[in-house]
Amino acid sequence: MQQIFEEIKINTEGQGFYNFTENTLDWINKQKIKNGILNINILHTSASLVIQENADPDVLYDLKNFFHKLVPMDQKLYKHTTEGVFIYLSIELKTKLELYLITLLEINK
């Protein structure tokens, strides 16, 4: 099995959800990968990955609302506030390493 490594940098403007689907698909298409295993990880300690279909913009609204209600941004509730309350608590609820099997029949038409 062949292994290919690549680093894709995503510029962000702070806390939020960022769609990097096109960056990933562009890289996969350049590699001419038909199927295999895609290992996505994030190297920053106060960031996490959420993999979600993106067909309905209401899903993004619901995700933001869910995490803001689950982990309120009231600093009086928390002792550790260096990187922002929401960041480290919500990361514990999400994942830092995702492993995906990919079949790219639709992508490589």
N, C-alpha and C positions, 0 to 999 in steps of 0.2 A: 504494500500500500504506500502510495506517495503521500508525503506531508508537505504542506505549504504554509508558511507563516507570514502574516502581514499585520501591521499596526495601522489602524484607521483612527485618525484623530478627529474628534468632534469638538468644535468650538461651542461653548455654552455661555449663557448670560445668567448664571446662577441657578438656583433651585427651579426645577421644572421637569417636564417631559420633553425629550428630544427624539425626533424620528430620524433614524439613520438607515432606514431600509434601502434607499437608493444607493447610498455609499456601499453597503454590503452587497447588493445585487450587481452593481458595477464591477466590484472586485471579483465576485464569483464568475461573472460573464467573461472577464478578461482572462481568467484562469481556464476557461472552457471546461469547468467542472459539470458533469452530468448528474452525479449523485455521490454522496459521501457523508462525512460527519463534519459539522460546523461547530467549533468550540469558540464561544464568545465569552470573554471575561473582561472585567473592568478593573483597572489597576488603582483607582483612587479609593481611599478608605471611606470617604463620605459620599459615595455614589453607588447606585445599584441599577440593575437591569430589570425592566418590566417588559415582557413580551406579550403583545396584545394585538389582535386584529384591528385594523384602522379604518374600517368601512364607515363607521358612524361617528361623527365628531362628539356626539353625546357621551360616548364611552370615555373619552379623555376627560370631559367635564366630571363625569361620575367618579373616575379614579382620583382626580385632584380633590374633589369634595370628600370622598371616603377617607383619604389619608389625612386631610386637614381636620376632619371631625374625630378620627381615631387618635391622632396625636395633635392636640390643640397647640397653637403657636403662642401660648401664654407663658412667658419666661418665669413667672412667679411659681409655676408648678414644678420647675426643674432646677437642679443644682448645676449640671454641666450644660452650659449654653455657648461654649466657645465657637462651634461650627453651626449653631442654629439648632433649635430644639427638634424640629421636624426631621432633620437630616439623619441623625444617628439612630433615633428610635424607629423611623419608618424603614430604614435600611435593614434592620433586624427582621422586619416582616417580609422583605423582598429577598431576592437572591443575588449573590455576587458572581456566581459562575453558572452558566447555562450550557448545556450540551444538546445539540439538535441534530437529528438525522434529516438530511435534506435530499429531496428529489426534485430536480430542477427541470422537469419536462415542460411545465408551463412557461418558465422563464426563458428557456433556450429555444423557443419556437422560431 
